[in-house]
Each structure stands twice: as structure tokens, then as C-alpha cells.
Amino acid sequence: MAVGYGGLRGRAYLCGMLTPRQLFLRYQAQTSDFPLLLEIERAEGVYMYGPEGQRYLDLISGIGVSNVGHRHPRVIQAIQNQLDKYLHLMVYGELVQAPPAQLAHALHKTLPTHLDSVYFTNSGTEAIEGALKLAKRHTGRTGLVSCLNAYHGSTHGALSITGSEGFKNSYRPLLPDVHHIRYNEPADFSLIDEHTAAVVIETVQGEAGVRVSEPGYLPALRQRCQEVGALLILDEIQCGFGRTGTFWAFEQFGVQPDILVCAKGMGGGMPIGAFISSQEIMSGFKTNPILGHCTTFGGHPVSCAASLATLQAIQQENLLAGVAEKAARFRRQLVHPAIRAIRGCGLLMAVEFESFEVLKPIIDRALFHEGILTDWFLFCDNSLRLAPPLIIADDEIDAACAALLRAIAFVCN
């Protein structure tokens, strides 16, 4: 009996003839023409392992996700405990479930008192979408202001306020009435006026190559928002949950938001995000219309249990205390004529080279010959990303720096 092409494919899969790499390339949607194609079988702590035992030191934490390391014992135990109780029960906000309620309380205890209402989402870009809707609902305005070279996510609203035309042009029309200001340039505050619903800004710019605000810039921005009645939304999707050495990055800059957005590192490897505001502001979602914002899977009990365990690990294991010295240890050792600058805030760092053409071979050499996983930044492709798990040990930093220097020397000398 003849077998068609699809039948052969099915038989090949059943017989184990197609490898995960082949399946990945054939059936999984791709985001570029040059994926890393690094197959990972398991991960633990700061390391990831290939199917043949290859070991890779993770210096980017899954892009800011694994702040407490891969498969932290507290996180794994919390997930297992919740699996024995229940998974999804009902759409967001209807049933009382302990994991999201307890997590919301624990988050509030890390925050200024006015930030006492937490809305859980599945990701950072969804949290941004909710925050934008909330700002429009509360102010009755339509204007949004964000920064050039800012990255806030890939869904339509988040993309609209992202500060890179190259990322947006293929998807227009996007949200109207969006304006962009330069980060660290108070002269641009004139674009924030009585039509502005909110200013959305990363407390520390990530994909721009780790840009830290000048002293007084964020307080001045806060003051401008108050003068015109706009809300200040701080995006801490990448820089929150201890990444910069304080639990929230804004603690270092003398400013408090009206709405705080977080995700990435808050889940310990599980998908979760949140936007947080006051009871007064958040109450706008309850009427006119009811269910003003809704999600099916937001506040998923397993993700919330993992997030609470992550928060507790950061606090109870005193992970914040070592961040500054670990960052300094990287800086002391990463010295080479090809390195033009090192920017950073805690363990969110950018190592700058002359160009992407210099950097990319260094990244490849570090990965495939030294077992060091690094990356570049979306809007700063001449800078190497360093954002290891907060649990990275001194000897692991030393080994990583030595490996990076060998890769730099191979490419640049």
C-alpha cells in the first residue's frame, strides 16, 4: 500500500527518526533566520546541559528570568506542592485561590503603601497592555509618552510605545497619540502635557544597552507627571526582582510610580507578570464596563506559587546583599583593549565593543568553544549582555570572565 509524504513523516516521527532539532526547524515557528540551535536537555543553578552532557554557564538568565537560578529548590517544591492541589480553576478574579492572594500580599510588603492592588498576567507585554488600559481608564486621556530605544513588549499596545521604528513599521497602524522622548533628557518633558494619560519608562533601560538615569532625572519626570495629571508607569519587567541589587530598581532613584509593571524574574522560570497600582486607580476596571480587563490564565496558581517561592528565596537567602560585589568582580576582570565601556546597574550589565561585527564572533566563540551563553541587546547590538542568576558564585564569575577574555583575545588579537 502506498504511503503519502505525510504518512512517511508520521512514521518517521513515531520511529524516532526526526530529532528535536529537526522538529524545531520544521514545525516550530521561528523568530529569525539564525537561531542558536543549541539543544538543552536539563538545567540546574547557573548551568544548562546538552543531550551529550555539554555544560553551558548561563550569563543571561533566560533574558532576565532565572534570577534565582534554574530549578531553584524552593521554586520546584512550591510547584510540586501546588500540583497536588489544583491547576486552573476559573478565569481571573472570580474564585478565591491562595497562591495569587498570598503572592499579592507578599508583593505589597515590598512596595510603597499606595501600591496595594496587584493584577496578575501571563507575561510582561500583557502587563504593559493592562497598565496602558488602566491609565487611559483612570485619566480619561489618550496620550502616551515613552522613550526612544525603549522595549516594552511585542503585542500591539506594547509595540506602539516601544521606541524603535524598525520594530514597528511592518505592523502599522498601531496606537495613535504616542510620543517619544529621549531618556535622560529633561528638555523633552514639554511633550508631556494635559493630554497625556501616562508616561511609560523603564527604570533602567534594558534593550538600549543598560542605560541608567542621571541623578534627579526620574524625580523630575515624576514631578512633571504630577504637574499635568499624567500617571507614571515604571517598567521593571527586566530590572525588577533583585536584578539591580535592590528588590525594585526604583528604590535607588528617589521615585515612586503610579503603576508598576513586572514579569521575567518574578516567576523563577514560570510564566507570570503583573501590573500594580492603588486600590483607587485599579477600581476603574470594575465598572463602566465591568470586567474592564480580563484574562483566562492570569494569576495561574502554579505560576503564583513559584513566584512566591522566588520572592522568599531572594529575601530569606539574602541574595540582594551580594549583587553589587558580584557586579564589581565582573568589572575588575573584564579588562581588554577591545572593551570600550561597561555600563550597568547591579547584575544587569552591558559590555561595549566597537561594532556588532566584532561582538557576534565573540559571542559565538564564547558559546561553542568556552561553554558561556551570552547575547547582545535589541537596540544596542555592539554590547554584550551580562545578567547572570543572582546566585552565581565568585569562582563561577572568575571562570566566566576568563572564558570571555579568551574569546575576546581569539577574535580581536
Secondary structure, 3 states (H helix, E strand, C coil): CCCCHHHHHHHHHHCCCCCHHHHHHHHCCCCCCCCCCCCCCEEEECEEECCCCCEEEECCHHHHCCCCCECCHHHHHHHHHHHCCCCCCCCCCCCCCHHHHHHHHHHHCCCCCCCCEEEEECCHHHHHHHHHHHHHHHHCCCEEEEECCCCCCCCHHHHHHCCCHHHHHHHCCCCCCEEEECCCCHHHHHHCCCCEEEEEEECEECCCCCEECCCCHHHHHHHHHHHHCCEEEEECCCCCCCCCCCCCHHHHCCCCCCEEEECHHHHCCCCCEEEEECHHHHHHHHCCCCCCCCCCCCCCHHHHHHHHHHHHHHHHCCHHHHHHHHHHHHHHHCCCCCCCEEEEECCEEEEECCCHHHHHHHHHHHHHHHCEECEEECCEEEEEEECCCCCCCHHHHHHHHHHHHHHHHHHHC
